[in-house]
Amino acid sequence: MRAALVTSQDPHDPLAGLTLKHDHPEPEPKPGHTLVRMRAASLNPHDVWTLRGVGHPAERVPMVLGCDGAGVTDDGREVVLYPVIGDAERGAGDVTLDPERALLSETIDGALADAVLVPDQLLVDKPSEVSFVDAACLGIAWGTAYRMLFTRGQVRPGSTVLVQGASGGVSSAAIALARAAGATVYATSRTAAKREFALTQGAHDVFEHGERLPRKVDVVIENVGAATWEHTMRAVRPGGTIVVCGATTGAMPPAELNRIFYQQISVVGSTACTRDEFVRMLEFLDRTGLRPSTETLRFDEIPAGLGRLVDGEVLGKLVVSFED
Ligand SMILES: NC(=O)c1ccc[n+]([C@@H]2O[C@H](COP(=O)([O-])OP(=O)(O)OC[C@H]3O[C@@H](n4cnc5c(N)ncnc54)[C@H](OP(=O)(O)O)[C@@H]3O)[C@@H](O)[C@H]2O)c1
C-alpha cells in the first residue's frame, strides 16, 4: 500500500526525512483495533514538527505520518478518525489532560496511507452529508478550534472574537465556527489576499497584524505566537480571555505580566478536543452546512503540500485523496 513516512528527522530540513512508499505492508489485525481504508487524510503542521524532530523522539522513527483522516472499514462503515489516543480517567475525565495522551502518528502509524489500523475508540461515524475530504480536516484543525472557542474561550452568541492569522487550518476553522455561533469575528493576516480569504470564511472585518481594532474583544484565538502576541495583549478587553493552541512564529514573546494582572486577562492553553467535543462539532457541521475550505492533493503531491505548510502558503486545509 502507499504510505508517507518519517524516516529521519532534521530540524532545519524537515522534508529530507519524508519517504513516500508504494509497497508498504498493510497493518496486521490486532484485537480492539479496526482497519480503515483511507479515502482522505489532511496535512497538518504536526507532520512537519515530527519531521523536524520536535515532540517526536527518534526511537519512534520510522512512523507513518498523518493525524487526521476519514475512510471506510471492511464491513462498510464510513468513519472519521478522532485523533487523540489516551485514557480520560488519567485526565480526570478529559482525555486531552491525560499526561500520556498521544495523537495518531505519535505512537502508532498515522493516516497518510491507503490503510491504517486504529484503536476502536478512534472510530466516529461520518455524517453522510459531510464528504470524506471535508471530514479529513476535522480532527486536528477544526476540533482544536472548536474547543478553543466554546470550551476554553467560552465564546457565546454576541461575543466578539479576534482570530490571529487567517489562512491557517485552525484560524480559518475558528473564523467559520465563531461566525456560525453568532459571534462578531475579527481576523488578522499578513497579506491582503489572505485577509480577503478570511472574509470568505466568515470574518466580519479583517486587519493587518498590529492594526487597531474598532473595539476590544472578549476572546482572542492565538496560534501564531511571537509575531502577533503584542497585538493580542492589546486587543483583549479587561477581564477577557486569550486562548493559545500554538506558537508557529515563536513561543517566547514578552509575557507582559503587568498587563495580565492589571487588566485581569486570562491566558488559557488549549490542546486538541475531547471525543464529546468532536462529536458535537460533527453535529454542528451537519446541521449548519458549515464546511472546511480545502484543496485536494494526490499522494505524490504530499512533499509539495508539506513544503507549502512550511512556507505558510496554504489557504485553509490541504487534503490528500486516496481515491485514485
Ligand atoms: N495544540 C493543539 O492541539 C494544536 C492543534 C492544531 C494546531 N496547533 C498548532 O497551531 C499552529 C497553527 O496550526 P495550523 O494547522 O492552523 O497551521 P497552518 O495551517 O500552517 O497555519 C499557520 C498560521 O500561522 C500564521 N502565520 C504563519 N507564519 C506567520 C508569520 N510569520 N507571521 C504571522 N502569522 C503567521 C498564518 O496566518 P496568515 O498566513 O494568514 O498570516 C496561519 O494562520 C501550529 O503551530 C500548530 O502546530 C496546535
The ligand as a Gaussian input file, in Angstrom:
#p B3LYP/6-31G(d) Opt

LIG

0 1
 N       -2.378000      22.418000      20.494000
 C       -3.017000      21.788000      19.533000
 O       -3.794000      20.858000      19.772000
 C       -2.834000      22.231000      18.113000
 C       -3.708000      21.791000      17.121000
 C       -3.547000      22.272000      15.821000
 C       -2.502000      23.133000      15.530000
 N       -1.645000      23.507000      16.513000
 C       -0.545000      24.448000      16.229000
 O       -1.131000      25.688000      15.870000
 C       -0.381000      26.299000      14.823000
 C       -1.301000      26.553000      13.630000
 O       -1.761000      25.323000      13.087000
 P       -2.483000      25.325000      11.660000
 O       -2.859000      23.939000      11.364000
 O       -3.513000      26.370000      11.607000
 O       -1.242000      25.756000      10.748000
 P       -1.202000      26.411000       9.306000
 O       -2.369000      25.961000       8.521000
 O        0.168000      26.208000       8.779000
 O       -1.417000      27.983000       9.625000
 C       -0.382000      28.788000      10.154000
 C       -0.995000      30.092000      10.661000
 O        0.026000      30.899000      11.218000
 C        0.012000      32.177000      10.638000
 N        1.428000      32.514000      10.385000
 C        2.389000      31.721000       9.957000
 N        3.575000      32.356000       9.876000
 C        3.336000      33.579000      10.275000
 C        4.150000      34.714000      10.401000
 N        5.452000      34.682000      10.089000
 N        3.585000      35.816000      10.821000
 C        2.281000      35.825000      11.142000
 N        1.463000      34.780000      11.042000
 C        1.980000      33.663000      10.603000
 C       -0.770000      32.088000       9.367000
 O       -1.534000      33.274000       9.226000
 P       -1.517000      34.189000       7.896000
 O       -0.645000      33.499000       6.885000
 O       -2.935000      34.275000       7.488000
 O       -0.967000      35.473000       8.338000
 C       -1.692000      30.883000       9.592000
 O       -2.954000      31.282000      10.057000
 C        0.781000      25.361000      14.522000
 O        1.914000      25.800000      15.230000
 C        0.302000      24.013000      15.038000
 O        1.363000      23.167000      15.410000
 C       -1.792000      23.078000      17.790000

